[in-house]
């Protein structure tokens, strides 16, 4: 479940520390001025907390009235200054939580979040509608059993999708310059390509420091899981063999199973895909340096003996995500 926090106040952000550590909740922080833009783009059930500090009473009523009409949202109010003398009035206007200074000082807990969600549960049909395009079940699979030979441009298929992104790009850009970064990215691109080609994988999109690889899905297995595990475990050796630097090269990876229309590389600019957008959002907004994540549709394909290597990492846009334990854990 996504928890959207709209505030610029550092004390407010700190009060949500327990929520930020939660594995079942995904806290995303935005400035208040981005509220309208973000709310318009929300596609999955979310709980939103709005800091009304600095708003007049009439503006707060107008904004929360709009939030109350959005079926994919539940909202809570943050009132540090006690500008609302009657908190019950907030609930009368559709709020599911009200955080005053005392609550913020004590810290917002995950049980409180779950209690707020129970106050006004989401309708089951809304949740199912929003998640259909991501949590692809068997009845929605569009298989390509013959691999790439059976895949035609312009048709929709189920793919195993790997998003991979190299870390430390900003540091390299600042310290070594663009020429060095271009060299690193070229080596990284070739390195990834060598590992996915034996699995019938194709680098489909490549943008700056990240790439999206497609693997045709036959409904039986996802061999890319083992390859990604090896890429994590062998990172030190790979850094020494592939990259001529005295630095351990780290990268984050997200493996997902979903549907998209296929077009050949270089002709993907017209594709509109919720699945691809979701995957890039996970990479940019959820994933952390050096980690390998699998989404819920992929989990059942992890070999049984390796299931214990993965732990719940939380939920993003309504999809459960697991993370591979790193060697030091």
Residue frames relative to the residue before (quaternion, step in Angstrom):
aa qw qx qy qz dx dy dz
X 1.0000 0.0000 0.0000 0.0000 0.00 0.00 0.00
X 0.3453 -0.7367 0.5451 0.2022 3.58 -0.88 0.95
X 0.1261 -0.7476 0.6489 0.0648 3.56 -1.01 0.93
X 0.1355 -0.8144 0.5633 0.0337 3.57 -0.45 1.23
X 0.0951 -0.8080 0.5814 0.0071 3.55 -0.61 1.17
X 0.1052 -0.8048 0.5837 0.0228 3.57 -0.60 1.17
X 0.4039 0.6755 -0.5162 0.3378 3.55 -0.29 1.32
X 0.2685 -0.7212 0.6035 0.2086 3.54 -1.34 0.28
X 0.5189 0.6721 -0.3896 0.3568 3.55 1.32 -0.10
X 0.4107 -0.7244 0.5004 0.2370 3.59 -0.66 1.08
X 0.6356 0.5161 -0.3545 0.4516 3.66 0.93 -0.70
X 0.6323 0.5179 -0.3340 0.4695 3.59 1.03 -0.74
X 0.6500 0.5120 -0.3166 0.4637 3.57 0.92 -0.89
X 0.6561 0.5124 -0.3068 0.4613 3.59 0.97 -0.84
X 0.6315 0.5450 -0.3389 0.4351 3.59 1.08 -0.64
X 0.6741 0.4621 -0.2826 0.5022 3.59 1.27 -0.33
X 0.2811 0.8047 -0.4904 0.1817 3.61 1.23 0.30
X 0.6588 0.5097 -0.3170 0.4535 3.61 0.94 -0.83
X 0.6334 0.5184 -0.3247 0.4740 3.57 1.06 -0.73
X 0.6437 0.5351 -0.3140 0.4480 3.56 1.03 -0.83
X 0.6881 0.4657 -0.2790 0.4816 3.60 1.13 -0.62
X 0.5079 0.6862 -0.4092 0.3220 3.58 1.21 -0.36
X 0.3968 -0.7120 0.5311 0.2313 3.56 -1.06 0.77
X 0.7040 0.4648 -0.2659 0.4665 3.59 1.15 -0.51
X 0.7345 0.3487 -0.2066 0.5443 3.59 1.28 -0.25
X 0.2121 -0.7694 0.5919 0.1130 3.55 -1.09 0.75
X 0.1565 -0.8138 0.5571 0.0537 3.57 -0.29 1.30
X 0.0180 -0.7779 0.6276 -0.0270 3.56 -0.84 1.08
X 0.2001 -0.8134 0.5418 0.0692 3.59 -0.67 1.13
X 0.0173 -0.7946 0.6058 -0.0377 3.56 -0.91 1.00
X 0.5007 -0.5973 0.5096 0.3645 3.61 -1.21 0.39
X 0.6272 -0.5786 0.3694 0.3678 3.58 -1.09 0.70
X 0.6435 0.5524 -0.3385 0.4076 3.59 0.99 -0.75
X 0.6516 0.4994 -0.3214 0.4719 3.61 1.24 -0.27
X 0.3492 0.7893 -0.4620 0.2042 3.58 1.30 -0.04
X 0.6974 0.4904 -0.2912 0.4339 3.58 0.69 -1.07
X 0.6720 0.5053 -0.2915 0.4562 3.56 0.93 -0.95
X 0.6877 0.4820 -0.2880 0.4602 3.60 0.85 -0.94
X 0.6556 0.5179 -0.3201 0.4466 3.59 0.88 -0.92
X 0.6349 0.5432 -0.3257 0.4424 3.57 1.00 -0.79
X 0.7264 0.4449 -0.2350 0.4681 3.59 1.08 -0.73
X 0.4890 0.6849 -0.4318 0.3245 3.62 1.23 -0.24
X 0.1120 -0.8200 0.5607 0.0265 3.57 -0.86 1.02
X 0.7586 0.3123 -0.1878 0.5402 3.61 1.15 -0.38
X 0.6620 -0.5228 0.3518 0.4058 3.61 -1.14 0.59
X 0.0494 0.8097 -0.5754 0.1040 3.58 -0.76 1.07
X 0.2984 -0.7067 0.6085 0.2033 3.52 -1.30 0.50
X 0.1321 -0.8220 0.5538 0.0128 3.56 -0.64 1.16
X 0.1264 -0.7666 0.6253 0.0740 3.56 -1.00 0.89
X 0.1298 -0.8132 0.5670 0.0199 3.55 -0.72 1.13
X 0.2830 -0.7338 0.5988 0.1515 3.56 -0.83 1.09
X 0.1951 -0.8251 0.5230 0.0871 3.58 -0.41 1.24
X 0.3395 0.7468 -0.5018 0.2742 3.60 1.25 0.21
X 0.7809 0.2848 -0.2217 0.5099 3.57 -0.75 1.00
X 0.6226 0.5114 -0.3447 0.4816 3.57 1.25 -0.19
X 0.4355 -0.6487 0.5490 0.2969 3.53 -1.16 0.58
X 0.6761 -0.5093 0.3381 0.4113 3.57 -1.22 0.39
X 0.6749 0.4953 -0.3044 0.4545 3.59 0.90 -0.87
X 0.6427 0.5134 -0.3242 0.4672 3.60 1.03 -0.76
X 0.6411 0.5247 -0.3221 0.4582 3.59 0.96 -0.86
X 0.6544 0.5067 -0.3149 0.4646 3.59 0.98 -0.82
X 0.6530 0.5211 -0.3148 0.4506 3.56 0.97 -0.85
X 0.6855 0.4908 -0.2859 0.4556 3.57 0.87 -0.98
X 0.6983 0.4581 -0.2852 0.4704 3.59 0.82 -0.94
X 0.5851 0.5637 -0.3736 0.4476 3.59 1.13 -0.51
X 0.6414 0.5089 -0.3099 0.4833 3.56 1.08 -0.76
X 0.6452 0.5251 -0.3169 0.4556 3.58 0.97 -0.87
X 0.6471 0.5495 -0.3204 0.4203 3.58 0.98 -0.85
X 0.6737 0.5042 -0.2938 0.4534 3.60 1.16 -0.53
X 0.5974 0.5782 -0.3560 0.4266 3.58 1.25 -0.24
X 0.3630 -0.7828 0.4683 0.1900 3.59 -0.43 1.24
X 0.6799 0.4840 -0.2976 0.4636 3.61 1.14 -0.48
X 0.7015 0.4449 -0.2523 0.4963 3.58 1.31 -0.01
X 0.0634 -0.6806 0.7196 0.1224 3.45 -1.44 0.43
X 0.1137 -0.8380 0.5317 0.0468 3.60 -0.88 0.72
X 0.1719 -0.7470 0.6337 0.1046 3.49 -1.31 0.58
X 0.3648 -0.7351 0.5368 0.1959 3.55 -1.21 0.56
X 0.1940 -0.7450 0.6286 0.1103 3.54 -1.09 0.84
X 0.0291 0.8101 -0.5787 0.0890 3.56 -0.52 1.22
X 0.1432 -0.8345 0.5292 0.0558 3.58 0.21 1.31
X 0.7484 0.4383 -0.2163 0.4483 3.55 0.95 -0.92
X 0.4367 -0.7055 0.4584 0.3185 3.60 1.24 -0.09
X 0.2627 0.8035 -0.4978 0.1941 3.57 1.05 0.74
X 0.6702 0.4033 -0.2976 0.5474 3.59 1.25 -0.27
X 0.2848 -0.8093 0.4858 0.1670 3.62 -0.22 1.20
X 0.7669 0.2633 -0.1483 0.5662 3.59 1.15 -0.56
X 0.2650 -0.8066 0.5059 0.1525 3.64 0.02 1.25
X 0.5781 0.6012 -0.3859 0.3943 3.60 1.09 -0.61
X 0.5911 0.5884 -0.3689 0.4102 3.57 1.11 -0.62
X 0.5967 0.5632 -0.3598 0.4442 3.59 1.15 -0.61
X 0.6643 0.4892 -0.2982 0.4800 3.57 0.99 -0.83
X 0.6089 0.5492 -0.3492 0.4535 3.59 1.08 -0.66
X 0.7115 0.4190 -0.2504 0.5056 3.58 1.17 -0.56
X 0.7257 -0.4973 0.2277 0.4174 3.58 1.21 0.43
X 0.4634 0.6765 -0.4626 0.3371 3.63 1.20 0.00
X 0.2846 -0.7516 0.5685 0.1758 3.57 -1.21 0.55
X 0.7849 0.1156 -0.0973 0.6009 3.59 1.28 -0.03
X 0.1022 -0.7715 0.6265 0.0427 3.54 -1.23 0.58
X 0.1007 -0.8210 0.5620 0.0030 3.56 -0.51 1.22
X 0.0863 -0.7855 0.6119 0.0335 3.57 -0.53 1.18
X 0.7794 -0.3791 0.2283 0.4436 3.57 -1.31 0.08
X 0.6477 0.5389 -0.3238 0.4303 3.60 0.97 -0.83
X 0.6526 0.5004 -0.3092 0.4776 3.57 0.98 -0.86
X 0.6615 0.5156 -0.3047 0.4514 3.57 0.93 -0.90
X 0.6424 0.5224 -0.3248 0.4572 3.59 1.01 -0.76
X 0.6813 0.4757 -0.2766 0.4827 3.57 1.07 -0.76
X 0.4815 -0.6585 0.4384 0.3772 3.57 1.17 -0.57
X 0.3987 -0.7057 0.5387 0.2299 3.55 -1.00 0.87
X 0.2184 -0.8061 0.5423 0.0916 3.58 -0.71 1.07
X 0.6076 -0.5586 0.4141 0.3839 3.57 -1.23 0.41
X 0.6095 0.5279 -0.3859 0.4483 3.69 0.95 -0.58
X 0.6212 0.5309 -0.3534 0.4554 3.60 1.03 -0.68
X 0.6267 0.5370 -0.3337 0.4556 3.58 0.99 -0.84
X 0.6824 0.4813 -0.2894 0.4679 3.58 0.87 -0.97
X 0.6217 0.5324 -0.3387 0.4641 3.59 1.07 -0.70
X 0.6366 0.5246 -0.3244 0.4629 3.59 1.02 -0.79
X 0.6617 0.5066 -0.3059 0.4604 3.57 0.98 -0.82
X 0.6491 0.5161 -0.3158 0.4611 3.60 1.08 -0.68
X 0.5581 0.6243 -0.3910 0.3820 3.57 1.17 -0.51
X 0.7829 0.0131 0.0106 0.6219 3.56 1.10 -0.71
X 0.1552 -0.8441 0.5058 0.0869 3.61 0.37 1.24
X 0.5083 -0.6084 0.5116 0.3314 3.51 -1.26 0.49
X 0.5017 -0.6220 0.5010 0.3322 3.56 -1.09 0.68
X 0.5662 -0.6341 0.4045 0.3374 3.59 -0.93 0.87
X 0.6601 0.5257 -0.3310 0.4222 3.57 0.95 -0.80
X 0.6020 0.5477 -0.3612 0.4551 3.62 1.13 -0.58
X 0.6656 0.5037 -0.3039 0.4592 3.57 0.90 -0.95
X 0.6711 0.4972 -0.3037 0.4584 3.57 0.88 -0.91
X 0.6393 0.5355 -0.3276 0.4440 3.57 0.98 -0.83
X 0.7120 0.4720 -0.2741 0.4417 3.56 0.85 -0.94
X 0.7399 0.4310 -0.2323 0.4614 3.60 1.09 -0.62
X 0.4379 0.7425 -0.4426 0.2471 3.59 1.24 -0.29
X 0.7147 0.4712 -0.2735 0.4387 3.58 0.87 -0.91
X 0.7151 0.4444 -0.2658 0.4696 3.60 1.18 -0.32
X 0.7443 0.3269 -0.2009 0.5466 3.58 0.80 -0.99
X 0.0676 -0.8537 0.5163 0.0073 3.56 0.46 1.26
X 0.1462 -0.7876 0.5928 0.0831 3.58 -0.59 1.13
X 0.7635 -0.4231 0.2366 0.4266 3.54 -1.31 0.22
X 0.6557 0.5334 -0.3310 0.4195 3.59 0.95 -0.78
X 0.7163 0.4114 -0.2503 0.5050 3.61 1.23 -0.36
X 0.4279 0.7013 -0.4729 0.3184 3.59 1.25 0.05
X 0.0993 -0.7438 0.6582 0.0598 3.54 -1.13 0.77
X 0.1297 -0.8781 0.4592 0.0362 3.51 0.36 1.36
X 0.1772 -0.7299 0.6486 0.1231 3.50 -1.35 0.48
X 0.1355 -0.8567 0.4921 0.0746 3.63 0.49 1.20
X 0.7027 0.4499 -0.2686 0.4813 3.60 1.14 -0.57
X 0.5386 -0.6383 0.4009 0.3765 3.56 1.24 0.26
X 0.8322 -0.2166 0.1476 0.4886 3.56 -1.14 -0.61
X 0.5883 0.5917 -0.3827 0.3967 3.62 1.07 -0.51
X 0.7269 0.4149 -0.2451 0.4893 3.59 1.15 -0.51
X 0.5903 0.5849 -0.3583 0.4255 3.58 1.28 0.04
X 0.1319 -0.8055 0.5771 0.0265 3.55 -0.82 1.10
X 0.5454 -0.6245 0.4538 0.3264 3.54 -1.03 0.80
X 0.7805 0.3199 -0.2539 0.4734 3.54 -1.00 0.89
X 0.6513 0.4881 -0.3136 0.4892 3.59 1.30 -0.15
X 0.4348 -0.6958 0.5104 0.2576 3.59 -1.17 0.58
X 0.0095 0.7918 -0.6096 0.0380 3.56 -1.00 0.90
X 0.4531 -0.6168 0.5528 0.3296 3.52 -1.34 0.21
X 0.0375 -0.7967 0.6031 -0.0125 3.56 -0.80 1.05
X 0.3532 -0.5986 0.6481 0.3114 3.47 -1.39 0.30
X 0.1129 -0.8237 0.5557 0.0030 3.55 -0.68 1.15
X 0.1142 -0.7879 0.6036 0.0423 3.54 -0.86 0.98
X 0.1325 -0.7485 0.6462 0.0679 3.54 -0.81 1.10
X 0.0114 0.7949 -0.6053 0.0405 3.57 -0.75 1.03
X 0.0038 0.8085 -0.5860 0.0534 3.55 -0.89 0.97
X 0.3798 -0.7269 0.5266 0.2235 3.54 -0.82 0.99
X 0.3757 -0.7268 0.5344 0.2122 3.56 -1.07 0.80
X 0.7724 0.4178 -0.2702 0.3949 3.54 -1.41 -0.03
X 0.3119 0.7787 -0.5014 0.2119 3.60 1.18 0.33
X 0.6598 0.5150 -0.3183 0.4452 3.58 0.89 -0.89
X 0.6496 0.5235 -0.3185 0.4501 3.57 0.98 -0.87
X 0.6682 0.4981 -0.3015 0.4631 3.56 0.94 -0.90
X 0.6364 0.5400 -0.3278 0.4426 3.58 0.98 -0.85
X 0.6975 0.4798 -0.2683 0.4597 3.57 0.93 -0.94
X 0.7671 0.4008 -0.2003 0.4591 3.57 0.88 -0.96
X 0.8247 0.2707 -0.1045 0.4855 3.58 0.95 -0.84
X 0.5044 -0.6801 0.4130 0.3352 3.59 1.19 -0.29
X 0.7108 -0.4985 0.3179 0.3810 3.52 -1.34 0.37
X 0.6283 0.5550 -0.3520 0.4164 3.61 0.94 -0.82
X 0.6599 0.4939 -0.3018 0.4791 3.56 0.97 -0.87
X 0.6485 0.5213 -0.3192 0.4538 3.58 0.96 -0.85
X 0.6326 0.5291 -0.3334 0.4568 3.59 0.98 -0.79
X 0.6379 0.5202 -0.3223 0.4676 3.58 1.04 -0.79
X 0.6412 0.5219 -0.3163 0.4651 3.57 0.97 -0.87
X 0.6858 0.4979 -0.2884 0.4458 3.57 0.87 -0.97
X 0.6204 0.5375 -0.3406 0.4584 3.59 1.06 -0.70
X 0.6580 0.4958 -0.2972 0.4826 3.57 0.98 -0.88
X 0.6474 0.5280 -0.3089 0.4547 3.57 1.00 -0.86
X 0.6388 0.5298 -0.3155 0.4602 3.58 0.94 -0.90
X 0.6910 0.4750 -0.2795 0.4677 3.59 0.85 -0.98
X 0.6232 0.5537 -0.3228 0.4482 3.54 1.06 -0.84
X 0.6787 0.4744 -0.2888 0.4806 3.61 0.87 -0.93
X 0.6438 0.5423 -0.3242 0.4316 3.57 0.93 -0.89
X 0.6427 0.5305 -0.3227 0.4487 3.61 0.98 -0.83
X 0.7050 0.4738 -0.2713 0.4526 3.59 1.03 -0.73
X 0.7288 0.4317 -0.2577 0.4648 3.60 1.04 -0.62
X 0.5497 0.6424 -0.3991 0.3547 3.60 1.10 -0.50
X 0.6608 0.5020 -0.3382 0.4439 3.67 0.88 -0.76
X 0.6861 0.4569 -0.2769 0.4938 3.61 1.23 -0.40
X 0.5221 -0.6389 0.4002 0.3988 3.57 1.31 0.21
X 0.4299 0.7068 -0.4569 0.3270 3.57 1.18 0.52
X 0.1695 -0.7775 0.5999 0.0827 3.54 -1.15 0.69
X 0.3874 -0.6568 0.5850 0.2762 3.54 -1.03 0.80
X 0.1957 -0.8368 0.5088 0.0506 3.54 -0.40 1.31
X 0.7826 0.0357 0.0023 0.6215 3.55 1.00 -0.87
X 0.0087 -0.7850 0.6194 0.0043 3.57 -1.06 0.73
X 0.0556 0.8062 -0.5799 0.1033 3.53 -0.59 1.21
X 0.8322 -0.1228 0.0371 0.5394 3.55 -0.52 1.24
X 0.8428 -0.1752 0.1307 0.4919 3.60 -0.58 -1.13
X 0.7223 0.4224 -0.2423 0.4910 3.62 1.23 0.00
X 0.1241 -0.7895 0.5982 0.0579 3.52 -1.23 0.58
X 0.2489 -0.7383 0.6077 0.1538 3.55 -1.24 0.55
X 0.1188 -0.8040 0.5824 0.0165 3.55 -0.64 1.20
X 0.2074 -0.7739 0.5886 0.1083 3.58 -0.99 0.88
X 0.0853 -0.7517 0.6523 0.0467 3.53 -1.14 0.83
X 0.4367 -0.6748 0.5115 0.3037 3.64 -0.72 0.92
X 0.2573 -0.7873 0.5496 0.1091 3.59 -0.94 0.89
X 0.1997 -0.8106 0.5436 0.0869 3.57 -0.77 1.07
X 0.5692 -0.6263 0.3710 0.3823 3.58 1.27 0.07
X 0.6842 0.5097 -0.2656 0.4489 3.58 1.28 -0.15
X 0.8248 -0.0571 0.1026 0.5531 3.59 0.85 -0.91
X 0.1964 -0.7392 0.6291 0.1389 3.54 -1.34 0.38
X 0.2074 -0.8249 0.5176 0.0932 3.57 0.01 1.32
X 0.5539 0.6386 -0.3918 0.3632 3.59 1.16 -0.49
X 0.5238 0.6378 -0.4194 0.3782 3.61 1.17 -0.44
X 0.6987 0.4683 -0.2747 0.4660 3.58 0.81 -1.01
X 0.6289 0.5376 -0.3362 0.4500 3.58 1.01 -0.77
X 0.6624 0.4998 -0.3062 0.4666 3.59 0.95 -0.85
X 0.6129 0.5342 -0.3476 0.4671 3.59 1.04 -0.73
X 0.6560 0.5042 -0.3098 0.4684 3.58 0.95 -0.85
X 0.6400 0.5352 -0.3291 0.4424 3.58 1.00 -0.78
X 0.6461 0.4877 -0.3127 0.4969 3.57 1.17 -0.54
X 0.7163 0.4721 -0.2640 0.4408 3.58 0.76 -1.05
X 0.7557 0.3850 -0.2003 0.4905 3.59 1.04 -0.73
X 0.2884 0.8136 -0.4765 0.1665 3.58 1.26 0.26
X 0.6500 0.5197 -0.3276 0.4474 3.61 0.95 -0.79
X 0.6696 0.4830 -0.2937 0.4817 3.58 0.94 -0.89
X 0.6344 0.5329 -0.3229 0.4575 3.58 0.99 -0.88
X 0.6453 0.5334 -0.3234 0.4410 3.58 0.95 -0.85
X 0.6827 0.4814 -0.2822 0.4718 3.56 1.02 -0.82
X 0.7272 0.4554 -0.2450 0.4514 3.59 0.97 -0.84
X 0.7754 0.3869 -0.1833 0.4643 3.57 0.95 -0.86
X 0.7958 0.2868 -0.1267 0.5180 3.57 0.94 -0.91
X 0.3335 -0.7727 0.5058 0.1893 3.64 -0.73 1.01
X 0.5086 0.6264 -0.4325 0.4024 3.58 0.87 0.94
X 0.4529 -0.6638 0.5161 0.2965 3.55 -1.23 0.40
X 0.5341 0.5968 -0.3974 0.4479 3.55 0.95 0.95
X 0.3988 -0.6735 0.5587 0.2742 3.57 -1.05 0.74
X 0.3008 -0.7636 0.5478 0.1625 3.56 -0.62 1.14
X 0.0562 -0.8047 0.5907 0.0181 3.58 -0.73 1.03
X 0.0330 -0.7784 0.6267 -0.0114 3.53 -1.21 0.62
X 0.3223 -0.7160 0.5854 0.2019 3.52 -1.23 0.58
X 0.1014 -0.7999 0.5909 0.0279 3.57 -1.08 0.75
X 0.0722 -0.7663 0.6374 0.0342 3.55 -1.15 0.74
X 0.1268 -0.7967 0.5898 0.0371 3.58 -0.73 1.11
X 0.0073 0.8176 -0.5682 0.0923 3.55 -0.69 1.16
X 0.2451 -0.7348 0.6130 0.1557 3.56 -1.26 0.48
X 0.2900 0.7694 -0.5209 0.2292 3.58 -0.56 1.10
X 0.5223 -0.6422 0.4773 0.2948 3.52 -1.34 0.19
X 0.1394 0.7615 -0.6300 0.0611 3.52 -1.20 0.63
X 0.5200 -0.5694 0.5230 0.3631 3.52 -1.28 0.39
X 0.2713 -0.7723 0.5532 0.1546 3.58 -0.97 0.82
X 0.0693 0.7299 -0.6797 0.0221 3.51 -1.17 0.80
X 0.6076 -0.5839 0.3851 0.3763 3.56 -1.08 0.65
X 0.6438 -0.5419 0.3767 0.3872 3.54 -1.20 0.61
X 0.7430 0.3425 -0.2896 0.4968 3.54 -0.92 0.97
X 0.7409 0.3215 -0.2028 0.5537 3.56 1.31 -0.25
X 0.4324 0.7333 -0.4203 0.3142 3.55 1.22 0.58
X 0.4314 0.7533 -0.4292 0.2494 3.59 1.26 -0.10
X 0.7095 0.4558 -0.2656 0.4673 3.59 1.13 -0.56
X 0.5026 0.6677 -0.4246 0.3483 3.60 1.26 -0.09
X 0.1077 -0.7524 0.6476 0.0545 3.54 -0.98 0.94
X 0.1374 0.8152 -0.5385 0.1631 3.58 -0.31 1.26
X 0.3843 -0.7152 0.5394 0.2233 3.57 -0.68 1.11
X 0.6250 0.5624 -0.3381 0.4228 3.57 1.03 -0.79
X 0.6806 0.4726 -0.2892 0.4793 3.57 0.89 -0.92
X 0.6310 0.5264 -0.3359 0.4603 3.58 0.96 -0.82
X 0.6355 0.5368 -0.3202 0.4533 3.56 0.98 -0.90
X 0.6748 0.5106 -0.2992 0.4410 3.57 0.86 -0.97
X 0.6700 0.4758 -0.3034 0.4824 3.60 0.93 -0.81
X 0.6166 0.5348 -0.3476 0.4614 3.60 1.08 -0.64
X 0.6170 0.5304 -0.3418 0.4702 3.58 1.01 -0.78
X 0.6710 0.5159 -0.2977 0.4415 3.56 0.90 -0.93
X 0.7476 0.4171 -0.2202 0.4676 3.59 0.91 -0.91
X 0.8050 0.3417 -0.1424 0.4636 3.56 0.90 -0.94
X 0.7742 0.3653 -0.1730 0.4871 3.60 1.15 -0.51
X 0.7072 0.4951 -0.2830 0.4180 3.58 0.79 -1.03
X 0.2691 -0.7511 0.5867 0.1390 3.54 -1.25 0.62
X 0.7037 -0.4881 0.3205 0.4047 3.54 -1.23 0.52
X 0.8695 0.1924 -0.1281 0.4366 3.50 -1.13 0.79
X 0.6269 0.5735 -0.3300 0.4114 3.60 1.23 -0.01
X 0.2644 -0.7278 0.6145 0.1511 3.52 -1.32 0.52
X 0.0846 -0.8163 0.5713 -0.0111 3.55 -0.70 1.17
X 0.1107 -0.7490 0.6453 0.1015 3.56 -1.25 0.53
X 0.3878 -0.7098 0.5358 0.2423 3.56 -1.01 0.80
X 0.7396 -0.4634 0.2703 0.4064 3.54 -1.26 0.44
X 0.6581 0.5128 -0.3474 0.4281 3.68 0.85 -0.74
X 0.6654 0.5092 -0.2993 0.4566 3.59 1.18 -0.53
X 0.5440 0.6815 -0.3911 0.2944 3.59 1.08 -0.75
X 0.6754 0.5150 -0.3134 0.4247 3.61 0.88 -0.87
X 0.6676 0.4882 -0.3035 0.4731 3.61 1.23 -0.30
X 0.4589 0.6504 -0.4705 0.3809 3.60 1.25 0.05
X 0.5066 -0.6452 0.4612 0.3382 3.65 -0.78 0.88
X 0.6118 -0.6124 0.3594 0.3485 3.57 -0.90 0.96
X 0.6930 0.4953 -0.2891 0.4369 3.58 0.88 -0.90
X 0.7099 0.4314 -0.2559 0.4944 3.59 1.26 -0.27
X 0.3992 0.7409 -0.4692 0.2674 3.61 1.24 -0.03
X 0.6588 0.5310 -0.3156 0.4295 3.59 1.01 -0.79
X 0.5702 0.5958 -0.3799 0.4190 3.60 1.27 -0.20
X 0.7164 0.4102 -0.2348 0.5132 3.58 1.28 -0.23
X 0.1212 -0.7829 0.6090 0.0383 3.54 -1.08 0.82
X 0.5908 -0.5633 0.4214 0.3950 3.63 -1.12 0.52
X 0.1856 -0.8024 0.5616 0.0793 3.57 -0.92 0.94
X 0.6909 -0.4284 0.2864 0.5070 3.58 1.25 -0.20
X 0.4596 -0.6491 0.5333 0.2882 3.52 -1.36 -0.26
X 0.0526 -0.7881 0.6132 0.0145 3.54 -1.01 0.85
X 0.8390 -0.0803 -0.0030 0.5382 3.56 -0.71 1.14
X 0.7528 -0.4351 0.2024 0.4506 3.54 0.93 0.99
X 0.6576 0.4817 -0.3107 0.4888 3.61 1.24 0.03
X 0.4013 -0.7056 0.5328 0.2391 3.59 -0.86 0.99
X 0.1028 -0.7986 0.5928 0.0162 3.55 -0.99 0.90
X 0.1749 -0.7710 0.6060 0.0884 3.56 -1.03 0.86
X 0.2561 -0.7661 0.5777 0.1178 3.53 -1.23 0.62
X 0.4551 -0.6623 0.5218 0.2864 3.54 -1.07 0.75
X 0.4548 -0.6548 0.5251 0.2977 3.58 -0.98 0.84
X 0.3745 -0.7178 0.5380 0.2346 3.56 -0.90 0.90
X 0.6855 -0.5184 0.3102 0.4063 3.61 -1.10 0.59
X 0.6764 0.5040 -0.3104 0.4382 3.62 0.95 -0.77
X 0.6147 0.5444 -0.3528 0.4486 3.59 1.25 -0.23
